Structure formats: structure tokens, C-alpha cells
Amino acid sequence: MCAFWRARKPALPQNEHNDGVSLPAGPWPDPRLRALQVDELYRHAPLAAWFSYFVSILTLGVLIETGDMGRGVVWFLWATAVTFFRFIVVVLYRRRQPEGDPSMWGRLIIAGNVLAGLQWAILGTVLFAPPAYRELFTAFVITCLVGGSLVAYAPLRWAHEALSITAGVPFALNLLVTQGGAHFFVGITALFFCFTIVFYARQQTRHIEEALRLQLERDGLLSLTAMLNEKLSMENRELAHRAAVRGVSVEQAREAADRLAALFEGSPLPQLECDANGAILACNAAAERFFGETRAELTGRPLTWLLAPADAGAVSEGARQAMMAEVHLRGREGGPAAACVASFTPLPEVDGRRPGFGVTLVGSPVAVA
């Protein structure tokens, strides 16, 4: 039994698990599984200790009635100390810090069950004496306590075995070796009962471990699902924000285009838009009035057709950089040229095409042929 009580060294790294509790690292899901096993064990431990102590009180009454008061009182004091130890461990467990190795608390339960097993082993060996109903009561009490504690101590391996082996095996050997007669068959039965109860305790422990492992896997999947849902929700919010920003940008661009179109069309100054080669692409109403021609007549003509031949260089220079230059409009039917100021504004490149330029004229209107 000492081999199972010996403490194991916990791993140095710490891992976070449910409820923010820090546990020693180990192969998944061993640390969290052990924590759940120990917690399940302590859920049953107080009631199991009360049941054991109640039976101890009844046993003291039987010992006193059969004339064994002295030894019975000593035995009951031992039972009281064991019960006190058990309840102190339960209280300390409930007040424990939320970190540390849960195996220590499991070993304390095993230690308490070893002490309780020795208590009942003494009843089945040292205090096993006639009359017959006292012997029958002893056998009945040990059998019921060992069998009835299976559910309470099955969550953790060796918790139930510490009680059943310590209490049952000495009692069975006492029946086999020292009592003789018909007690031999009772001792064989008691040994077989010990083997059976240990076997089913192991089966129940494995069943509980498997159930707790499935619970951990389920909790892990739920946590992962929650994280994925949160991530998807964040991405959806980000996409919605981007769509809203893009919608606002499109609306702003549309409004800006409308404002620019209104400024171009409503300007009192003649304005022309030319391509990279200097051909007129568009003009406003002020340009129609300025040149005395319609838009259809102006569109497609080169800008240099409207200017004096000497000003062709100014047009080429203005197409490359923002500048203002004095230019001369071509006179009607060979008449004198009229001077005006042209403001050139290079336009940005669109769809990979060579950028054009805009021209704003300030001066006296002159009709051209």
C-alpha cells in the first residue's frame, strides 16, 4: 500500500484548464481528468464518513453489551480520530487554493481509507469474539461498509481498494487461520468477496474515467466552437464595417463627381478638356459662348486649331505641367489675333491611357472661323 501512497513529482510546467485553475502539465487530459476525479471523490466523501461513524456508534453499543467495554471504547476513540481526520481533509480541500497538484488531495482520501480499513480490520481480528450474534454483526458490518462504499470511492483508483483490502483481507485471513471449523468456508467466501469487490471497483473506476474523458472532450469542443463563433462574428463585423466604409466612399466619390461636373458646367469661364494629343473632348457652355460655336462643332478639333500657330508650343508645355500662359486666339478670316490667358491643368491617368489636360481661358471672346 505504501507504493500507492508515495507522492509523485509533479511536472514543472503549468497549464491552464477550466475555471482558471493551474495544474501540473502532463499527457492530455491527465491533469484535468485527475482534478475531476478528485472533485467527484470529495463530493461523496463527507456523507461516506458520516455513514461510517454512525456504524461505529452502533458497533460500540454491541461491544459494550457483550462485555467488552474497555477495548470497545479504545476502538471507538480510534474511529472518532479517523472520522475527524476525514472531515478536516474535506474542509481543507474546500478551502484550498485554486492551483496545485490534485493528486495530493486524492492521496489524503486514500490515507483516510487506510486508517478506516485498519479500524474495521481490528474489529474483524482483535475484537472478533463470541457470542455468535456479535460475530455475525461484525461480518455483516464489514461486508456492508466495504460493498456500500464502492460508489463513493470508485472515482479514483486505489481509493476504494485502500478500504476494502485493508478491512476485508485481515478479517478473511482471521476466519481462515485462527477460527477453524465452519469459519474456514466463511473465510474463503470473504476472500472471494474481497477479490470481487476490488474487481468491480476497478471496472467502475475505468467507467468513470471514460465518462470524465468524454466530458473533457465535449467541453473542449464547446470551447473551440465558441472561439470559432467569436472569430466568425468578429470577421463578419469587420466585413460589414468594410462594406459600410466602401459604400460611404462610393457615395462620396459620386458626390464629388457631381460637384466637379456642376463646377465645370456652371463655370462662367470657358473650360475645355483635351486628350494627350490636344484634341478637345468636352467643353462647357461658357466655351460655346466664348468661341461662338456649339459643343458638337468644338469636340474633336485640336486645341491648336483655335490658337495662333505661334502658341502651339505653349499648348505642348501646358499639357505636361500646371501653368498659365498668354495665348492668342486665331482671328476670323485672317483678322488680328486676340490675346487671352490660358490656365493649363494636367489630368490624372485613367485606365492606363495617356493623361490629358484641362484649359481655362480668361480674356475677350473672339469668334473663329
Number of C-alpha atoms within 10 A of each C-alpha: 13 7 6 14 15 9 11 10 8 15 11 10 10 16 14 13 13 11 7 10 15 18 24 19 18 15 6 10 14 14 22 24 18 20 20 20 24 22 19 17 21 23 14 15 19 17 13 20 21 14 13 18 19 11 14 21 13 11 20 19 15 18 21 14 11 15 10 15 15 10 15 20 15 12 21 18 13 16 21 15 14 22 22 15 17 23 18 11 19 19 12 11 16 11 9 11 9 13 13 16 19 21 18 14 21 22 19 18 26 24 22 22 25 23 23 26 26 21 20 28 25 16 23 25 18 11 18 21 17 10 9 10 12 18 16 12 14 22 19 11 20 21 18 11 19 23 18 13 21 22 15 20 30 26 28 28 19 24 27 29 27 25 27 30 23 23 29 28 21 21 25 26 18 20 25 21 11 11 14 13 10 10 16 18 14 16 23 15 15 22 21 14 19 22 16 13 21 22 13 13 26 20 13 19 23 16 14 17 20 13 12 19 18 12 14 18 13 12 13 13 12 12 13 12 12 12 12 12 12 12 12 12 12 12 12 12 12 12 12 12 12 12 12 12 12 12 12 12 12 12 12 12 12 12 12 12 12 12 12 12 13 11 12 19 17 13 15 15 18 24 24 23 23 25 21 17 14 21 20 23 18 17 23 22 18 19 24 17 16 21 19 16 15 14 17 11 10 21 17 15 15 16 21 20 15 18 20 16 12 10 17 16 11 17 19 14 13 21 24 16 13 15 15 16 16 15 22 20 25 23 17 12 9 9 9 11 16 17 18 17 16 23 18 24 19 20 19 11 11 9 7 6 10 12 17 22 24 23 25 18 22 17 17 13 17 18 17 19 13
